[in-house]
């Protein structure tokens, strides 16, 4: 089988952009088993309620649901098991200091294939208050109206 080139988007966590301000994004690898990779390639992954935490100098993603592979029989793993994210030690220390001091949260934003390998885009996020959510929705609505008006004017 030829090696795939480029990036193929598998899943996005749109709820994260609604609930958090994303301050920084990082690309990291993820430790998976074979049947999990096959299931991800079929797009059977859900990031909606997932988050990441640092334990003993390692980053673990919790709540990421990868459905069992249909032909996997005994090799399938628990769909909600914690999975290890792969980052350099200095990056983990930097993230740990920001999470501890400044109250940030680590949220998986996207899962995609990059040159045939599964990658996770991890966001360093700060929670939004209710009024912040309302402001961002109002801005999006206003921008949508402007785009509609421009489109109508060009006709």
C-alpha positions as a printed NumPy array, in Angstrom:
array([[  0.   ,   0.   ,   0.   ],
       [  1.524,   3.377,  -0.966],
       [  2.294,   5.889,   1.759],
       [ -0.323,   8.668,   1.94 ],
       [  0.844,  12.248,   1.532],
       [ -0.734,  15.402,   2.937],
       [ -3.305,  16.025,   5.655],
       [ -6.744,  14.421,   5.901],
       [ -9.122,  15.798,   8.529],
       [-10.87 ,  13.083,  10.57 ],
       [-12.697,  14.864,  13.432],
       [-13.09 ,  18.335,  14.944],
       [-14.182,  19.459,  18.393],
       [-16.436,  22.388,  17.483],
       [-17.848,  22.586,  20.985],
       [-14.392,  23.537,  22.282],
       [-14.401,  26.734,  20.223],
       [-17.817,  27.598,  21.674],
       [-16.844,  26.932,  25.299],
       [-13.195,  28.095,  25.373],
       [-10.82 ,  30.794,  24.164],
       [ -8.042,  28.936,  22.331],
       [ -4.752,  30.649,  23.192],
       [ -2.263,  28.252,  21.612],
       [ -2.366,  25.148,  19.39 ],
       [  0.096,  22.242,  19.367],
       [  0.411,  19.218,  17.094],
       [  1.154,  15.983,  18.912],
       [  1.152,  12.283,  18.202],
       [ -0.996,   9.755,  20.   ],
       [ -0.209,   6.203,  21.15 ],
       [ -2.826,   3.871,  19.652],
       [ -3.341,   0.189,  18.916],
       [ -3.9  ,  -1.128,  15.386],
       [ -7.658,  -1.576,  15.588],
       [ -8.018,   1.964,  16.961],
       [ -6.121,   3.366,  13.98 ],
       [ -8.348,   1.441,  11.58 ],
       [-11.442,   2.754,  13.337],
       [-10.094,   6.345,  13.195],
       [ -9.424,   5.975,   9.465],
       [-13.133,   5.146,   9.084],
       [-13.975,   8.363,  10.973],
       [-15.43 ,   6.617,  14.023],
       [-14.117,   9.018,  16.678],
       [-15.822,  11.557,  18.934],
       [-13.975,  14.446,  20.625],
       [-16.965,  16.265,  22.1  ],
       [-16.38 ,  15.576,  25.814],
       [-12.618,  15.003,  25.72 ],
       [ -9.85 ,  16.789,  27.62 ],
       [ -6.176,  16.231,  28.387],
       [ -4.328,  16.234,  31.676],
       [ -0.723,  15.957,  32.766],
       [  0.152,  13.05 ,  35.073],
       [  3.714,  12.184,  36.137],
       [  5.287,  14.157,  33.293],
       [  3.071,  12.63 ,  30.573],
       [ -0.004,  13.998,  28.822],
       [ -3.071,  11.74 ,  28.73 ],
       [ -6.262,  12.425,  26.79 ],
       [ -9.457,  11.406,  28.592],
       [-12.983,  11.03 ,  27.274],
       [-12.012,  10.561,  23.611],
       [-14.37 ,   7.918,  22.225],
       [-12.976,   5.676,  19.484],
       [-15.605,   3.138,  18.436],
       [-14.491,  -0.504,  18.307],
       [-13.324,  -1.722,  14.896],
       [-15.951,  -4.062,  13.439],
       [-13.48 ,  -6.745,  12.313],
       [-11.281,  -6.331,  15.406],
       [-12.856,  -9.136,  17.522],
       [-10.577,  -9.805,  20.567],
       [ -8.091,  -7.055,  19.653],
       [-10.513,  -4.183,  20.293],
       [ -9.778,  -1.951,  23.291],
       [-12.057,  -0.005,  25.612],
       [-13.502,   2.918,  23.572],
       [-13.011,   5.443,  26.405],
       [ -9.616,   4.335,  27.731],
       [ -7.037,   7.079,  28.454],
       [ -4.575,   7.514,  25.596],
       [ -1.067,   8.916,  25.828],
       [ -0.148,  11.98 ,  23.771],
       [  3.385,  12.215,  22.421],
       [  5.224,  15.497,  23.007],
       [  8.766,  16.502,  23.904],
       [  9.517,  16.786,  27.596],
       [ 10.207,  20.544,  27.413],
       [  6.822,  21.116,  25.739],
       [  5.082,  19.12 ,  28.474],
       [  6.86 ,  21.128,  31.202],
       [  5.853,  24.406,  29.521],
       [  2.224,  23.299,  29.268],
       [  2.237,  22.052,  32.861],
       [  3.446,  25.409,  34.165],
       [  0.758,  27.291,  32.21 ],
       [ -2.002,  24.931,  33.357],
       [ -0.924,  25.176,  37.013],
       [ -0.269,  28.935,  37.242],
       [ -2.63 ,  30.556,  34.785],
       [ -5.605,  28.188,  34.94 ],
       [ -5.58 ,  26.954,  31.362],
       [ -7.149,  23.688,  30.192],
       [ -5.822,  21.267,  27.564],
       [ -8.494,  20.345,  24.999],
       [ -8.082,  18.163,  21.859],
       [ -9.343,  20.317,  18.975],
       [ -8.822,  18.106,  15.924],
       [ -7.733,  14.619,  14.91 ],
       [ -6.237,  14.201,  11.45 ],
       [ -3.929,  12.041,   9.381],
       [ -0.623,  13.661,   8.468],
       [  1.382,  11.592,   5.983],
       [ -0.458,   8.472,   7.135],
       [  0.056,   9.057,  10.882],
       [ -2.685,   9.994,  13.354],
       [ -2.087,  13.429,  14.888],
       [ -4.016,  15.394,  17.498],
       [ -4.162,  19.185,  17.598],
       [ -4.106,  20.099,  21.273],
       [ -5.364,  23.507,  22.345],
       [ -4.284,  25.468,  25.402],
       [ -7.651,  26.975,  26.323],
       [ -9.233,  29.303,  28.847],
       [-12.922,  28.897,  29.709],
       [-15.523,  31.368,  28.441],
       [-18.131,  32.964,  30.671],
       [-21.763,  33.114,  29.521],
       [-21.451,  36.762,  28.436],
       [-18.336,  35.893,  26.386],
       [-20.297,  33.194,  24.554],
       [-23.078,  35.676,  23.806],
       [-20.575,  38.236,  22.494],
       [-18.893,  35.729,  20.187],
       [-22.277,  34.538,  18.854],
       [-23.341,  38.15 ,  18.205],
       [-20.073,  38.819,  16.348],
       [-20.547,  35.701,  14.195],
       [-24.145,  36.695,  13.391],
       [-23.082,  40.214,  12.438],
       [-20.298,  38.87 ,  10.212],
       [-22.756,  36.484,   8.547],
       [-25.174,  39.351,   7.839],
       [-22.371,  41.456,   6.344],
       [-21.374,  38.579,   4.069],
       [-24.984,  38.103,   2.935],
       [-25.349,  41.818,   2.188],
       [-22.113,  41.844,   0.174],
       [-23.23 ,  38.77 ,  -1.769],
       [-26.623,  40.349,  -2.567],
       [-24.954,  43.592,  -3.653],
       [-22.638,  41.774,  -6.066],
       [-25.569,  40.128,  -7.873]])
